[in-house]
Amino acid sequence: SSLIILAGCKKDSPISSQTISLLQNKWTLQSETLVFPTNSSLDRRYEGVSTDYYLFEKNDTLTINQAGSANLPWLPLLLNFKYRLLDNSTLVYEPYSSMKINIKTLTSQTLILTNEITATITNTNGTVDTYNGLRTDSLKR
Protein backbone atom coordinates (compact mmCIF):
# COMPACT_ATOMS: atom_id res chain seq x y z
CA SER A 1 0.00 0.00 0.00
CA SER A 2 1.09 3.57 -0.52
CA LEU A 3 0.36 6.81 1.23
CA ILE A 4 0.00 9.98 -0.76
CA ILE A 5 0.01 13.26 1.11
CA LEU A 6 -1.15 16.37 -0.69
CA ALA A 7 -0.33 19.62 1.02
CA GLY A 8 -1.45 23.00 -0.22
CA CYS A 9 0.06 26.30 0.57
CA LYS A 10 -0.98 29.78 -0.41
CA LYS A 11 1.46 31.00 -2.99
CA ASP A 12 2.02 34.69 -3.54
CA SER A 13 0.83 35.68 -6.96
CA PRO A 14 3.91 36.22 -9.09
CA ILE A 15 4.62 39.74 -10.25
CA SER A 16 4.67 39.79 -14.01
CA SER A 17 7.63 41.21 -15.89
CA GLN A 18 5.08 43.22 -17.89
CA THR A 19 3.88 44.99 -14.73
CA ILE A 20 7.47 45.80 -13.80
CA SER A 21 8.48 47.05 -17.25
CA LEU A 22 5.35 49.19 -17.58
CA LEU A 23 5.72 50.69 -14.10
CA GLN A 24 9.45 51.45 -14.33
CA ASN A 25 9.19 54.70 -16.23
CA LYS A 26 8.87 58.43 -15.75
CA TRP A 27 5.20 59.40 -15.38
CA THR A 28 3.81 62.94 -15.58
CA LEU A 29 1.31 63.76 -12.84
CA GLN A 30 -2.01 64.93 -14.35
CA SER A 31 -3.92 65.34 -11.10
CA GLU A 32 -4.12 64.36 -7.46
CA THR A 33 -7.55 64.20 -5.82
CA LEU A 34 -8.62 63.66 -2.23
CA VAL A 35 -12.27 62.64 -1.85
CA PHE A 36 -14.09 62.26 1.47
CA PRO A 37 -17.58 60.81 0.84
CA THR A 38 -18.97 61.82 4.24
CA ASN A 39 -17.52 65.37 4.26
CA SER A 40 -17.05 66.84 0.79
CA SER A 41 -15.79 70.13 2.29
CA LEU A 42 -12.49 68.27 2.77
CA ASP A 43 -12.23 67.26 -0.90
CA ARG A 44 -9.20 68.66 -2.70
CA ARG A 45 -7.85 68.57 -6.25
CA TYR A 46 -4.39 69.45 -7.52
CA GLU A 47 -3.81 69.86 -11.25
CA GLY A 48 -0.33 68.73 -12.17
CA VAL A 49 2.05 71.02 -14.03
CA SER A 50 4.49 69.92 -16.74
CA THR A 51 7.38 69.48 -14.28
CA ASP A 52 5.44 67.14 -11.92
CA TYR A 53 6.48 63.51 -12.19
CA TYR A 54 6.79 60.10 -10.57
CA LEU A 55 9.93 58.22 -11.58
CA PHE A 56 9.88 54.49 -10.82
CA GLU A 57 13.46 53.28 -11.31
CA LYS A 58 14.84 49.78 -11.84
CA ASN A 59 16.64 49.90 -8.47
CA ASP A 60 13.27 50.13 -6.68
CA THR A 61 13.68 53.86 -6.06
CA LEU A 62 10.72 56.16 -6.57
CA THR A 63 11.22 59.90 -6.97
CA ILE A 64 8.15 62.13 -6.68
CA ASN A 65 8.60 65.73 -7.80
CA GLN A 66 5.62 68.10 -7.57
CA ALA A 67 5.20 71.86 -7.61
CA GLY A 68 2.42 71.35 -5.05
CA SER A 69 -0.14 68.83 -3.83
CA ALA A 70 -3.86 68.58 -3.14
CA ASN A 71 -3.29 69.33 0.54
CA LEU A 72 -0.61 72.01 0.13
CA PRO A 73 -0.86 73.46 -3.40
CA TRP A 74 1.76 76.14 -2.69
CA LEU A 75 4.40 73.80 -1.24
CA PRO A 76 6.77 72.03 -3.68
CA LEU A 77 7.79 68.51 -2.82
CA LEU A 78 10.64 66.28 -3.79
CA LEU A 79 10.40 62.85 -2.19
CA ASN A 80 12.47 59.71 -2.55
CA PHE A 81 11.19 56.31 -1.47
CA LYS A 82 11.99 52.70 -1.97
CA TYR A 83 8.97 51.02 -3.52
CA ARG A 84 8.01 47.37 -3.51
CA LEU A 85 5.40 45.56 -5.56
CA LEU A 86 3.33 43.20 -3.42
CA ASP A 87 1.52 41.82 -6.45
CA ASN A 88 0.50 43.06 -9.91
CA SER A 89 -1.99 45.56 -8.49
CA THR A 90 -0.52 46.67 -5.15
CA LEU A 91 2.66 48.43 -4.10
CA VAL A 92 4.03 49.99 -0.95
CA TYR A 93 6.48 52.81 -0.30
CA GLU A 94 9.10 52.00 2.30
CA PRO A 95 9.12 52.69 5.23
CA TYR A 96 5.33 53.19 5.04
CA SER A 97 4.58 49.60 4.11
CA SER A 98 1.30 49.53 6.06
CA MET A 99 -0.15 51.95 3.47
CA LYS A 100 -1.11 49.93 0.42
CA ILE A 101 -1.10 51.77 -2.90
CA ASN A 102 -3.53 50.24 -5.40
CA ILE A 103 -2.59 50.20 -9.07
CA LYS A 104 -6.03 50.83 -10.60
CA THR A 105 -4.76 51.26 -14.16
CA LEU A 106 -1.37 50.48 -15.69
CA THR A 107 -0.93 50.71 -19.45
CA SER A 108 1.87 52.04 -21.63
CA GLN A 109 0.18 55.48 -21.45
CA THR A 110 -1.72 55.64 -18.14
CA LEU A 111 -1.00 54.98 -14.48
CA ILE A 112 -3.72 55.51 -11.85
CA LEU A 113 -2.80 54.95 -8.21
CA THR A 114 -5.24 55.05 -5.28
CA ASN A 115 -4.91 54.69 -1.54
CA GLU A 116 -7.11 55.13 1.50
CA ILE A 117 -6.61 58.32 3.49
CA THR A 118 -7.89 59.71 6.78
CA ALA A 119 -8.55 63.31 7.81
CA THR A 120 -8.80 64.23 11.48
CA ILE A 121 -10.54 67.48 12.35
CA THR A 122 -10.48 69.04 15.82
CA ASN A 123 -13.67 71.05 16.32
CA THR A 124 -13.85 74.35 18.21
CA ASN A 125 -15.44 72.55 21.18
CA GLY A 126 -12.48 70.16 21.38
CA THR A 127 -14.19 67.08 19.90
CA VAL A 128 -12.37 65.24 17.15
CA ASP A 129 -13.97 63.93 13.95
CA THR A 130 -12.27 61.44 11.65
CA TYR A 131 -13.17 61.06 7.98
CA ASN A 132 -12.07 58.28 5.64
CA GLY A 133 -11.39 59.07 2.02
CA LEU A 134 -9.58 58.10 -1.14
CA ARG A 135 -6.57 59.65 -2.79
CA THR A 136 -6.21 59.20 -6.54
CA ASP A 137 -3.06 60.08 -8.50
CA SER A 138 -3.58 60.14 -12.27
CA LEU A 139 -0.39 59.99 -14.33
CA LYS A 140 0.50 59.61 -18.00
CA ARG A 141 3.49 59.00 -20.25
Secondary structure as UniProt FT lines:
FT   HELIX           17..23
FT   STRAND          26..35
FT   TURN            37..38
FT   HELIX           40..42
FT   STRAND          44..47
FT   TURN            50..51
FT   STRAND          53..56
FT   TURN            58..59
FT   STRAND          61..66
FT   TURN            73..74
FT   STRAND          77..87
FT   TURN            88..89
FT   STRAND          90..94
FT   TURN            97..98
FT   STRAND          101..106
FT   STRAND          110..122
FT   TURN            124..125
FT   STRAND          128..140
//
